[in-house]
Amino acid sequence: MGADTNQQARWEKRYLEGRTAWDRGQPSPALALGLAEMPAPPARVLIPACGRGYEIAELAKRGYDVTGVDFSPSAVADLKRLLDTQQIEACVVAYDLFDWEADEPFDVIYEQTALCALEPSKWLDYAERLCRWIQPGGILIGAFMQTHRQGGPPWHCSLATVESLFPETRWEWPTRRDQTISHPSGLKELAIYLKRKK
Ligand SMILES: C[S@@+](CC[C@H](N)C(=O)[O-])C[C@H]1O[C@@H](n2cnc3c(N)ncnc32)[C@H](O)[C@@H]1O
């Protein structure tokens, strides 16, 4: 499948015009919560649709082996600059997630408002990829936008939708499913930590 150049151009335009309301300029509080669930460094972590990737820098600083994928050239350039400035190493891939494949599965995937940036028609395909890119016993840390309105991006992703995309047949769910994180837009993200079943 060829890269979705229309979507790529739309996202790149947002970065070029500074319309990046999602960008915290620092790691999300979801990461601090997620760290408690993660295996110790140097575990392999994937951050799909990483944007400017503040979480990549933070995890790499802590000794994790981090890979970030995003198809916006500007976001990727900004992230590489951040890593260079801080003299941190991480693997940054400028690619469409639907054209990319992992060489080997990851121990952790940190999915921060990536699914919510995708057209809902792509969610099932994307969830299949996440399942394939994470090894059995691996951890999926997810932050899903709660807009409670039609349209997007960001697209609203309810708990029921997360449950259907990541079913209990394949994922271990925690008892607590109502934890939220504040988003720079004033909205909330549903924070979910899942373990891929063996
Ligand atoms: C809402 S932003 C979130 C960025 C980052 N996760 C954060 O929270 O700051 C969505 C990101 O997804 C990227 N993106 C959207 N669709 C993509 C695709 N098919 N492949 C790779 N990146 C994609 C955009 O370029 C953008 O950086």
The ligand as a Tripos MOL2 file, in Angstrom:
@<TRIPOS>MOLECULE
LIG
   27    29     1     0     0
SMALL
NO_CHARGES

@<TRIPOS>ATOM
      1 C1         -2.2850   14.4050   17.4000 C.3       1 LIG1
      2 S1         -0.6480   14.2050   16.8150 S.3       1 LIG1
      3 C2          0.0570   13.3480   18.2290 C.3       1 LIG1
      4 C3          1.5450   13.3860   18.2300 C.3       1 LIG1
      5 C4          2.1560   12.7870   19.5000 C.3       1 LIG1
      6 N1          1.7440   11.4200   19.7050 N.3       1 LIG1
      7 C5          1.7980   13.6390   20.6850 C.2       1 LIG1
      8 O1          0.9390   13.2290   21.4940 O.co2     1 LIG1
      9 O2          2.3580   14.7540   20.7790 O.co2     1 LIG1
     10 C6         -0.8280   12.9120   15.6270 C.3       1 LIG1
     11 C7          0.4780   12.5500   14.9190 C.3       1 LIG1
     12 O3          0.1980   11.4320   14.0920 O.3       1 LIG1
     13 C8          0.9860   11.5360   12.9260 C.3       1 LIG1
     14 N2          0.3330   10.6160   11.9650 N.ar      1 LIG1
     15 C9         -0.9690   10.6110   11.5860 C.ar      1 LIG1
     16 N3         -1.2120    9.6030   10.7460 N.ar      1 LIG1
     17 C10        -0.0290    8.9360   10.5800 C.ar      1 LIG1
     18 C11         0.3590    7.8070    9.8020 C.ar      1 LIG1
     19 N4         -0.5140    7.1330    9.0230 N.pl3     1 LIG1
     20 N5          1.6420    7.3980    9.8590 N.ar      1 LIG1
     21 C12         2.5540    8.0700   10.6370 C.ar      1 LIG1
     22 N6          2.2390    9.1540   11.3770 N.ar      1 LIG1
     23 C13         0.9600    9.5810   11.3530 C.ar      1 LIG1
     24 C14         0.9540   13.0050   12.5960 C.3       1 LIG1
     25 O4          2.0020   13.4050   11.7440 O.3       1 LIG1
     26 C15         1.0550   13.6150   14.0000 C.3       1 LIG1
     27 O5          2.3880   13.8320   14.3600 O.3       1 LIG1
@<TRIPOS>BOND
     1     1     2 1
     2     2     3 1
     3     2    10 1
     4     3     4 1
     5     4     5 1
     6     5     6 1
     7     5     7 1
     8     7     8 2
     9     7     9 1
    10    10    11 1
    11    11    12 1
    12    11    26 1
    13    12    13 1
    14    13    14 1
    15    13    24 1
    16    14    15 ar
    17    14    23 ar
    18    15    16 ar
    19    16    17 ar
    20    17    18 ar
    21    17    23 ar
    22    18    19 1
    23    18    20 ar
    24    20    21 ar
    25    21    22 ar
    26    22    23 ar
    27    24    25 1
    28    24    26 1
    29    26    27 1
@<TRIPOS>SUBSTRUCTURE
     1 LIG1         1 GROUP 0 **** ****
